Every structure is written in C-alpha cells, then in structure tokens.
C-alpha cells in the first residue's frame, strides 16, 4: 500500500492515479489510460478539478459503481466515497482546483508559461498524486479489504 511517488514520464495526473488501481478495478490499463487522458491539467488543461482528483473519482466509480440505474445503493456508495475522498483532500490542501493547487491557471497562455518555467507539474504534482493515492487507498479500504492489494 505504498502508492507512487511521482507521475510516470508522459502520463498526466489522472492517468498516474487511476493506473495504480488497474488490478483493483479489473479494467485493462490501456482503457484506464485512455479514459483518464482527458482529465489532465484540470480537465483538458482548463485549470478545473485537479487531474489526480479526477483519476480518483474514476477509480471510485469503477470499484463501487454500477451500470444498472435501478441500483440506488451503488450510486449512493459512489457519492459517499467521492465526498469522503474530496473532504479529506480538501482538508489537507484547501482545494481540488488545479489552478489553486498550482497557483497558476493552465487555461491561460501566461499561466501555462509560468507552470513550464517553474516546472510546477514536476515539483508540485508528484506530491498531490502520492497523497491522492494514499487517501484513495484509505477511502476504498472497506472495498479492497476483501481482496489482496497489489500496490
């Protein structure tokens, strides 16, 4: 249950987080990576919700959700776990916004340039990714305690 220390070279934060849980979700890594790619940079570099947070929410949905609209308990469980996860992360960092966490807006030319110049995605994001994985492991513990983890 050690999580990861940084985003693998080339993957965005959403991909880095969600790919850690491929064995737990039973979804092939290729599908996880394709699903998560659009959530980098605060959803397509708009500076919205942090990609690591989005990756965690993807995992919660895959592990606790259902495709049956009549299965209200599964829907409620995903909402409850998502809320708990977000509360824990926000309690530590004060926000789930990529813009707030990086201190610059990736959706602007100036913000994007600043992030590159200051290497923010290599200096700040690895810590967020690590913490997201750790918090997610804790939140998902009731679901994963029934089967061995591979992290």
C-alpha positions in Angstrom: 0.0 0.0 0.0 2.8 2.4 -0.7 1.3 4.3 -3.6 3.5 6.1 -6.1 6.0 8.9 -5.7 5.5 10.7 -9.0 3.7 10.6 -12.3 5.3 8.2 -14.8 7.0 10.2 -17.5 4.4 11.3 -20.1 1.3 10.5 -18.1 -0.9 13.2 -16.7 -2.1 13.2 -13.0 -5.4 11.5 -13.8 -3.6 8.7 -15.6 -1.0 8.3 -12.9 -3.6 7.9 -10.2 -6.1 5.7 -12.0 -3.5 3.4 -13.5 -2.3 2.5 -10.0 -5.7 0.8 -9.4 -6.0 -1.3 -12.6 -5.7 -4.6 -10.7 -8.3 -3.4 -8.2 -10.8 -2.3 -10.9 -10.3 -5.2 -13.2 -10.1 -2.8 -16.1 -7.2 -3.1 -18.5 -4.5 -0.4 -18.1 -5.0 0.7 -21.7 -8.6 1.5 -21.1 -7.9 3.3 -17.8 -5.2 5.4 -19.5 -7.5 6.3 -22.5 -10.3 7.2 -20.1 -8.2 9.4 -17.8 -6.2 11.2 -20.5 -8.7 14.0 -21.0 -8.7 15.0 -17.3 -5.1 16.3 -17.2 -4.4 19.9 -16.4 -7.7 20.3 -14.6 -9.8 18.7 -17.3 -8.2 19.3 -20.7 -5.9 22.0 -19.3 -8.8 24.2 -18.3 -7.4 24.5 -14.7 -10.6 23.0 -13.3 -10.7 20.0 -11.0 -7.1 18.6 -10.5 -6.5 15.6 -12.7 -5.3 13.5 -9.8 -8.7 14.1 -8.1 -10.5 13.1 -11.4 -8.4 9.9 -11.6 -9.5 9.1 -8.1 -13.2 9.6 -8.9 -12.9 7.4 -11.9 -11.5 4.7 -9.7 -14.3 5.1 -7.2 -16.9 4.8 -9.9 -15.2 1.7 -11.3 -14.9 0.0 -7.9 -18.2 1.0 -6.3 -20.5 2.0 -9.1 -23.0 0.0 -11.2 -24.3 0.2 -14.7 -27.8 -0.6 -13.5 -29.7 2.6 -13.0 -32.0 0.8 -10.5 -29.1 0.0 -8.2 -29.5 3.0 -6.0 -27.2 1.7 -3.2 -24.2 1.6 -5.6 -24.9 5.1 -6.7 -25.1 6.3 -3.1 -21.9 4.5 -2.2 -20.0 6.2 -5.1 -21.3 9.6 -3.9 -20.5 8.9 -0.3 -16.9 7.6 -1.1 -16.4 10.5 -3.5 -17.5 13.1 -0.9 -15.3 11.5 1.8 -12.3 11.5 -0.6 -12.8 15.1 -1.6 -13.3 16.2 2.0 -10.0 14.5 3.1 -8.0 16.0 0.2 -9.6 19.5 0.7 -8.9 19.2 4.4 -5.2 18.8 3.6 -4.9 21.2 0.6 -7.9 23.6 0.8 -9.0 23.0 -2.8 -9.4 20.4 -5.6 -8.8 23.1 -8.3 -5.8 22.6 -10.5 -5.4 26.4 -10.7 -5.5 26.8 -6.9 -3.1 23.9 -6.3 -0.6 25.0 -8.9 -1.0 28.7 -8.1 -1.5 29.5 -11.8 -4.2 29.0 -14.4 -3.2 26.5 -17.1 -6.0 27.7 -19.4 -4.2 30.9 -20.0 -1.0 31.5 -22.0 0.6 33.2 -19.0 -0.3 30.5 -16.6 0.8 27.7 -18.8 4.1 29.5 -19.4 4.6 30.0 -15.7 3.9 26.3 -15.0 6.5 25.4 -17.6 9.1 27.9 -16.4 8.7 26.9 -12.8 8.4 23.2 -13.6 5.3 23.0 -11.4 3.9 19.8 -12.8 7.2 18.1 -11.8 7.7 19.7 -8.5 4.1 20.1 -7.1 2.0 17.4 -8.8 4.0 14.4 -7.6 3.1 15.2 -4.0 -0.5 15.6 -4.9 -0.5 12.3 -6.8 1.1 10.5 -3.9 -1.4 11.9 -1.4 -4.4 11.2 -3.7 -3.3 7.6 -4.0 -2.9 7.3 -0.2 -6.2 8.9 0.6 -7.9 6.9 -2.1 -6.5 3.7 -0.6 -7.9 4.7 2.8 -11.3 5.6 1.4 -11.5 2.3 -0.6 -10.2 0.1 2.2 -13.7 -1.3 3.0 -14.0 -2.4 -0.6 -10.4 -3.7 -1.0 -10.0 -5.3 2.4 -11.9 -8.3 0.9 -9.2 -8.9 -1.6 -5.4 -8.6 -1.7 -4.0 -5.3 -2.9 -1.1 -5.2 -5.4 0.4 -1.9 -4.5 
